[in-house]
């Protein structure tokens, strides 16, 4: 049996040495999710290249519009085509322009309707549509507006998942209608 004097004294908690967790040197820069992953044993220390890669991926994700913004832009295009259609005057080629814009605003609505109904059937009801404000676009040339619209669609269609090819097929039809309209506006006079 040991004597009391032979037993090491146990330090009280407040006298114990400070325990430092085994964290990477850049732990202060890590997100909450990364720290939780590290604590659960999942993630290694991030290198500077990894941080830059994650930042650029986050920037890309935030630059892509939401489905509501994407669909709102399509609604805007229908409204703008109708306004352009009604503002055509008696200049050379005006009847061709009037007809081309009429074909667009009549045709686009069915594509928008199909696109949104199918999307909502697959996912959920879309909320948060943008209010259509034509003040900025009214001053644009008709052809310029439709060219910018194609650029917008090509970039912002990323808000729809790649595997949703049934939705991307409809978006392709929208692009085809826009290009057909551009052809009529540019070459049918």
C-alpha positions as a LaTeX table, in Angstrom:
\begin{tabular}{lrrr}
\hline
Residue & $x$ (\AA) & $y$ (\AA) & $z$ (\AA) \\
\hline
Unk1 & 0.00 & 0.00 & 0.00 \\
Unk2 & 1.28 & 3.43 & $-0.96$ \\
Unk3 & 1.75 & 6.15 & 1.49 \\
Unk4 & $-0.05$ & 9.38 & 0.97 \\
Unk5 & 3.25 & 11.21 & 0.40 \\
Unk6 & 4.09 & 8.93 & $-2.52$ \\
Unk7 & 0.94 & 9.82 & $-4.46$ \\
Unk8 & 1.54 & 12.62 & $-6.94$ \\
Unk9 & $-0.41$ & 15.67 & $-6.28$ \\
Unk10 & $-3.19$ & 16.16 & $-8.77$ \\
Unk11 & $-3.31$ & 19.64 & $-10.20$ \\
Unk12 & $-6.56$ & 21.41 & $-9.99$ \\
Unk13 & $-8.19$ & 22.25 & $-13.34$ \\
Unk14 & $-7.28$ & 25.92 & $-13.20$ \\
Unk15 & $-3.66$ & 25.00 & $-12.49$ \\
Unk16 & $-3.43$ & 22.59 & $-15.41$ \\
Unk17 & $-1.37$ & 23.43 & $-18.46$ \\
Unk18 & $-3.29$ & 25.16 & $-21.22$ \\
Unk19 & $-4.43$ & 22.59 & $-23.75$ \\
Unk20 & $-4.17$ & 23.81 & $-27.33$ \\
Unk21 & $-6.23$ & 22.00 & $-29.92$ \\
Unk22 & $-4.40$ & 20.56 & $-32.90$ \\
Unk23 & $-5.59$ & 23.11 & $-35.48$ \\
Unk24 & $-3.98$ & 24.13 & $-38.77$ \\
Unk25 & $-2.11$ & 27.41 & $-38.93$ \\
Unk26 & $-4.84$ & 29.05 & $-41.03$ \\
Unk27 & $-7.75$ & 28.01 & $-38.80$ \\
Unk28 & $-8.79$ & 31.63 & $-38.23$ \\
Unk29 & $-9.44$ & 32.03 & $-41.96$ \\
Unk30 & $-11.53$ & 28.86 & $-42.19$ \\
Unk31 & $-15.31$ & 28.88 & $-42.43$ \\
Unk32 & $-17.52$ & 27.40 & $-39.78$ \\
Unk33 & $-18.24$ & 24.39 & $-42.03$ \\
Unk34 & $-14.54$ & 23.76 & $-42.60$ \\
Unk35 & $-13.81$ & 23.91 & $-38.87$ \\
Unk36 & $-16.65$ & 21.53 & $-38.12$ \\
Unk37 & $-15.35$ & 19.18 & $-40.79$ \\
Unk38 & $-11.88$ & 19.40 & $-39.28$ \\
Unk39 & $-13.16$ & 18.66 & $-35.78$ \\
Unk40 & $-15.03$ & 15.64 & $-37.08$ \\
Unk41 & $-11.79$ & 14.46 & $-38.68$ \\
Unk42 & $-12.69$ & 15.14 & $-42.29$ \\
Unk43 & $-10.71$ & 18.03 & $-43.67$ \\
Unk44 & $-7.02$ & 18.76 & $-44.02$ \\
Unk45 & $-5.38$ & 22.13 & $-43.67$ \\
Unk46 & $-6.17$ & 24.34 & $-46.61$ \\
Unk47 & $-3.33$ & 25.54 & $-48.74$ \\
Unk48 & $-3.39$ & 29.06 & $-50.27$ \\
Unk49 & $-4.25$ & 27.60 & $-53.69$ \\
Unk50 & $-7.23$ & 25.77 & $-52.17$ \\
Unk51 & $-8.51$ & 28.99 & $-50.61$ \\
Unk52 & $-8.26$ & 30.83 & $-53.95$ \\
Unk53 & $-10.02$ & 27.98 & $-55.72$ \\
Unk54 & $-12.87$ & 28.00 & $-53.21$ \\
Unk55 & $-13.18$ & 31.80 & $-53.46$ \\
Unk56 & $-13.44$ & 31.66 & $-57.25$ \\
Unk57 & $-16.01$ & 28.84 & $-57.06$ \\
Unk58 & $-18.05$ & 30.89 & $-54.60$ \\
Unk59 & $-17.82$ & 33.94 & $-56.87$ \\
Unk60 & $-19.05$ & 31.88 & $-59.82$ \\
Unk61 & $-21.92$ & 30.54 & $-57.77$ \\
Unk62 & $-22.98$ & 34.03 & $-56.68$ \\
Unk63 & $-22.69$ & 35.44 & $-60.21$ \\
Unk64 & $-25.24$ & 33.02 & $-61.58$ \\
Unk65 & $-28.81$ & 34.27 & $-61.33$ \\
Unk66 & $-31.67$ & 32.44 & $-59.70$ \\
Unk67 & $-34.40$ & 30.74 & $-61.72$ \\
Unk68 & $-36.74$ & 33.62 & $-60.76$ \\
Unk69 & $-34.33$ & 36.20 & $-62.22$ \\
Unk70 & $-33.80$ & 34.08 & $-65.34$ \\
Unk71 & $-37.53$ & 33.67 & $-65.96$ \\
Unk72 & $-38.13$ & 37.34 & $-65.16$ \\
Unk73 & $-35.72$ & 38.28 & $-67.94$ \\
Unk74 & $-37.69$ & 36.11 & $-70.37$ \\
Unk75 & $-40.89$ & 37.87 & $-69.33$ \\
Unk76 & $-39.11$ & 41.18 & $-69.86$ \\
Unk77 & $-38.13$ & 40.11 & $-73.39$ \\
Unk78 & $-41.74$ & 39.43 & $-74.23$ \\
Unk79 & $-42.76$ & 42.84 & $-72.90$ \\
Unk80 & $-39.94$ & 44.59 & $-74.76$ \\
Unk81 & $-40.77$ & 42.84 & $-78.03$ \\
Unk82 & $-44.38$ & 43.97 & $-77.69$ \\
Unk83 & $-43.32$ & 47.56 & $-76.97$ \\
Unk84 & $-40.86$ & 47.56 & $-79.90$ \\
Unk85 & $-43.62$ & 46.03 & $-82.07$ \\
Unk86 & $-46.06$ & 48.83 & $-81.18$ \\
Unk87 & $-43.46$ & 51.57 & $-81.74$ \\
Unk88 & $-42.61$ & 50.58 & $-85.30$ \\
Unk89 & $-43.31$ & 53.52 & $-87.59$ \\
Unk90 & $-43.64$ & 53.90 & $-91.35$ \\
Unk91 & $-39.93$ & 53.79 & $-92.15$ \\
Unk92 & $-38.47$ & 51.40 & $-94.74$ \\
Unk93 & $-38.82$ & 47.80 & $-93.60$ \\
Unk94 & $-41.22$ & 48.67 & $-90.81$ \\
Unk95 & $-43.80$ & 46.03 & $-91.74$ \\
Unk96 & $-41.15$ & 43.29 & $-91.65$ \\
Unk97 & $-39.93$ & 44.56 & $-88.26$ \\
Unk98 & $-43.51$ & 44.81 & $-86.97$ \\
Unk99 & $-44.22$ & 41.22 & $-88.04$ \\
Unk100 & $-40.93$ & 39.80 & $-86.71$ \\
Unk101 & $-41.48$ & 41.34 & $-83.28$ \\
Unk102 & $-45.11$ & 40.17 & $-83.26$ \\
Unk103 & $-43.96$ & 36.62 & $-84.01$ \\
Unk104 & $-41.50$ & 36.81 & $-81.11$ \\
Unk105 & $-43.85$ & 38.11 & $-78.44$ \\
Unk106 & $-46.55$ & 35.64 & $-79.48$ \\
Unk107 & $-44.12$ & 32.70 & $-79.60$ \\
Unk108 & $-42.06$ & 33.32 & $-76.48$ \\
Unk109 & $-44.98$ & 33.13 & $-74.08$ \\
Unk110 & $-45.60$ & 29.43 & $-74.77$ \\
Unk111 & $-41.93$ & 28.63 & $-74.15$ \\
Unk112 & $-41.89$ & 30.64 & $-70.90$ \\
Unk113 & $-45.09$ & 28.95 & $-69.75$ \\
Unk114 & $-43.77$ & 25.44 & $-70.52$ \\
Unk115 & $-40.40$ & 26.17 & $-68.95$ \\
Unk116 & $-41.82$ & 27.48 & $-65.69$ \\
Unk117 & $-44.57$ & 24.86 & $-65.38$ \\
Unk118 & $-42.10$ & 22.02 & $-65.92$ \\
Unk119 & $-39.58$ & 23.57 & $-63.54$ \\
Unk120 & $-42.23$ & 24.02 & $-60.85$ \\
Unk121 & $-43.53$ & 20.48 & $-61.40$ \\
Unk122 & $-40.03$ & 19.16 & $-60.79$ \\
Unk123 & $-39.01$ & 21.51 & $-57.99$ \\
Unk124 & $-41.37$ & 23.99 & $-56.36$ \\
Unk125 & $-43.35$ & 27.16 & $-57.00$ \\
Unk126 & $-41.04$ & 30.01 & $-57.97$ \\
Unk127 & $-41.28$ & 33.18 & $-55.95$ \\
Unk128 & $-39.42$ & 36.47 & $-56.10$ \\
Unk129 & $-39.87$ & 37.40 & $-59.74$ \\
Unk130 & $-38.36$ & 40.76 & $-60.69$ \\
Unk131 & $-40.75$ & 43.57 & $-61.53$ \\
Unk132 & $-40.56$ & 44.30 & $-65.23$ \\
Unk133 & $-39.07$ & 47.76 & $-65.64$ \\
Unk134 & $-38.49$ & 48.80 & $-69.24$ \\
Unk135 & $-36.96$ & 52.24 & $-68.53$ \\
Unk136 & $-33.36$ & 51.10 & $-69.16$ \\
Unk137 & $-34.13$ & 48.86 & $-72.10$ \\
Unk138 & $-36.41$ & 51.33 & $-73.90$ \\
Unk139 & $-33.42$ & 53.35 & $-75.07$ \\
Unk140 & $-31.72$ & 50.32 & $-76.62$ \\
Unk141 & $-31.82$ & 49.50 & $-80.27$ \\
Unk142 & $-34.03$ & 46.48 & $-80.94$ \\
Unk143 & $-31.25$ & 44.37 & $-82.44$ \\
Unk144 & $-28.86$ & 45.34 & $-79.64$ \\
Unk145 & $-31.48$ & 44.31 & $-77.06$ \\
Unk146 & $-31.95$ & 40.85 & $-78.59$ \\
Unk147 & $-28.19$ & 40.27 & $-78.91$ \\
Unk148 & $-27.74$ & 41.13 & $-75.23$ \\
Unk149 & $-30.64$ & 38.81 & $-74.41$ \\
Unk150 & $-28.88$ & 35.87 & $-76.08$ \\
Unk151 & $-25.72$ & 36.62 & $-74.09$ \\
Unk152 & $-27.74$ & 36.75 & $-70.86$ \\
Unk153 & $-29.45$ & 33.42 & $-71.58$ \\
Unk154 & $-26.20$ & 31.66 & $-72.49$ \\
Unk155 & $-24.56$ & 32.72 & $-69.23$ \\
Unk156 & $-27.46$ & 32.65 & $-66.80$ \\
Unk157 & $-28.96$ & 29.34 & $-67.91$ \\
Unk158 & $-26.50$ & 27.84 & $-65.41$ \\
Unk159 & $-29.16$ & 28.45 & $-62.76$ \\
Unk160 & $-30.78$ & 25.31 & $-64.20$ \\
Unk161 & $-28.95$ & 22.10 & $-63.32$ \\
Unk162 & $-27.00$ & 20.50 & $-66.18$ \\
Unk163 & $-28.83$ & 17.19 & $-65.75$ \\
Unk164 & $-32.18$ & 18.92 & $-66.39$ \\
Unk165 & $-31.78$ & 18.53 & $-70.14$ \\
Unk166 & $-35.54$ & 18.66 & $-70.64$ \\
Unk167 & $-35.45$ & 22.28 & $-69.39$ \\
Unk168 & $-32.30$ & 23.13 & $-71.36$ \\
Unk169 & $-34.00$ & 21.86 & $-74.53$ \\
Unk170 & $-36.73$ & 24.48 & $-74.04$ \\
Unk171 & $-34.09$ & 27.15 & $-73.37$ \\
Unk172 & $-32.46$ & 26.12 & $-76.66$ \\
Unk173 & $-35.83$ & 26.67 & $-78.37$ \\
Unk174 & $-35.98$ & 30.15 & $-76.83$ \\
Unk175 & $-32.51$ & 30.91 & $-78.22$ \\
Unk176 & $-33.60$ & 29.61 & $-81.64$ \\
Unk177 & $-36.63$ & 31.94 & $-81.57$ \\
Unk178 & $-34.40$ & 34.89 & $-80.67$ \\
Unk179 & $-31.94$ & 34.10 & $-83.47$ \\
Unk180 & $-34.82$ & 33.72 & $-85.93$ \\
Unk181 & $-36.13$ & 37.11 & $-84.81$ \\
Unk182 & $-32.67$ & 38.65 & $-85.20$ \\
Unk183 & $-32.47$ & 37.23 & $-88.73$ \\
Unk184 & $-35.82$ & 38.80 & $-89.63$ \\
Unk185 & $-34.89$ & 42.14 & $-88.06$ \\
Unk186 & $-31.51$ & 42.32 & $-89.77$ \\
Unk187 & $-32.20$ & 40.92 & $-93.24$ \\
Unk188 & $-35.95$ & 41.13 & $-94.00$ \\
Unk189 & $-36.70$ & 44.69 & $-95.00$ \\
\hline
\end{tabular}
